[in-house]
Amino acid sequence: MTRDPHPWAASLASIHAQVWNCLVRGVHDRRAPVRHPALGTVTCDGMPSVRTVVLRSVDRPTACLDIHTDVHSAKVAELRARPHAALHVWDQSGHLQVRLDADVAILSGAEAAGTWARVPEASRTSYGSIPEPGQPIESALAYTKNSDPDAFAVLRLQVLTIDALHLGREHRRARFDRSNGWQGQWLAP
């Protein structure tokens, strides 16, 4: 009999721990698959909108995740209208799909100044492009990149639920909910 290569999938507690371990690894390891999750929001027209983002900070005790963005991006307008998002993570090595539902706070200006101070100089040009993100341009490179702290925002996701699906030899799925202290519940995969 072959041993399961993912023994953490055997219990609710270990699956929950594995989800957080993956998220933390995504912040610190540029090659980790969870570094680039997909963030889903709802457009002002009520349509779904999904994009790849970079996971910048994870705080397990508070169940908060940070993503950096340009304050002029469509996702900021979408989150101002509906401050809720979904995050999707796929960890190929662990055969683990994680879906998170979250409330989102948008931090900018003085609230984001401390974070801006830690953004590497080379990365700062991602915040403050002219024209603003998503605006029509005449040709592929008809924009300039500026380093503008007033265009920088932190999306702080307060995780509400975690849906973890392990696609091992025997599929296992669990749900964890902030409202009940993260007690897990097995779900049919």
N, C-alpha and C positions, 0 to 999 in steps of 0.2 A: 504494500500500500504506500503510495506516494504522499509525503507530507504536504500540507497546504503551504504554499510559499508566502501566504499572508495570514499568519496566525492572529493578527490583530482583528481580523474580521469575525472572530468567534464570539465576541461579546459586545453588548451595547457600549459599555464603558471604554473598551479598547478601540472601537470604531470612532467614538466621539474624540478620544485622544488623538487618533490617527488623522482625523480631519484637521484638528488644530495644529498638529505637527507639520502637516503638508502646507498649511497656510503660512506658518512661520518660516518654513524653508523657502517658500516662494519669495519672501521679502529679502532673504539673505543670500540666496543662490540664484544667480542670473540664468542658470541653465535649468532650473527647476520648472517643470511644466505648469505648476500653479502660479508662477510669477505673472502670467498673462491670462487672467480669466476674462470671460465675456460678461459685460455689464448690460443688463436689460432695463429699459425704462419705457414709459409710454409717451408718445409724442403729444403735442398740444392738440392734434387732430384725432387722438385716440388710437393711433396705430402703434404696434410694438416697434421698438428700436433697440438694436443690439450692437455693441462694439467691443473690441478688445481693448483692455486697459492694462496698466501696470500696477500690481499690488505693492504699495509703498510702506505700509505699517500694519502690524497685527498686534492687538492687545487682547490676549485670551481672557484675563480676569474680567474685563468689561465687555467682552465680545464685540469689539469694534475693529473695523478695518478702514484704512485710509487709501485713497486714490487721489492723485493730483490731476488737475485739468486746467484748461483756460476758462476763465469766468465767462467768456463770450461764446463758449461752445453750446451746441444745441442741447446737450445733456443737462447743462445747468438750467436752462430755461424749462426743460421738461421736469426736472426735479423741483424747481420752484413751484410749478403748478401741481405736481403730485410727488411729494417727498418720499417715495417708496421705490425700491429697485430690487432686482434679482441679480445674483452673481452666479455664474456657472463655471465650474472648474473640472478639468479632466486630468487625472494623474495616470498616465499610461503605465508606468512601472508598477503602480499599486492596483491597476484595474479598478480605479475608484472615480466615480462621478459624484461631485458635490454640488448641490443647489442650495443657495442661501437666499432667504428673503430678509430684507432690511429696511429700516427707516433711515433716511439720509439727511444729514445736516450739511449745509454748504458753508464752509469757513473761508473768508476772504479778508483782505485788508489787515487790520490789527490782529484779528483772530488767527490769521495764517502767517503772520510775520516771522514767528519763531521757526516754523517749518521752512519758509522761503530761505531763511538764513542758512539752512542746512542743505539746500538744493545745490548740487555742483554747478559751477559757473557755466560749463558747457551745456548743461541741461536747461538752464534758465531761458534760453532762446525759444523753447517750446511754448512759452507763455507770453503772448503779446504780438502775434503775427498781424501783419497788415496786408490785405484786409483781414477781418476777423474770420475765424474758422467757419467753413461751410459757405462762404460767400462766392459768387461766380467770379472767375478770373479769365483774362484773355488767352493765356497759354499756361502750360503745366507749371512753369516756374515764375509766374507773374505775381509774386508775393515777396515780402521781406519778413525776416524773423528778428524780433526785438526781445530784449530781456526787460520785461515790465512787471514789477511786483504787484501792480494794481490789477493785472490780468490773471494772476495766480490764484487758484482756489484749491482747497482740500475738500474732497467728498468724504465725509465721515459716515461710514455705514455701521449702524447699530444692528447687529444680527438679531433677528427675531426667531427664525427657524432654520434648521439644517436638515436637508434630505440627503442621505448618503447611500449610494448604491455601489456595492462591491460586485464586480462581474468576474468572480473567480469560478472555480469548477462548479461550486454551488453558489448561486446568486443570493446575496443577502442585501436587504434594504432596511434602513432605520431612519426614524425622524426624531429630532430633538427640538424642543420648544423652550424658549427663554421663560415663558409664562409659567412653566411648571418646574423651573430650576434645572432645565436641561436633562430631565429624566428621559431616557430613550424609550422608543416604542418600535418594535419590529413591524415592518410593513411587508405585504406581499410584493415581491419584485415584479 
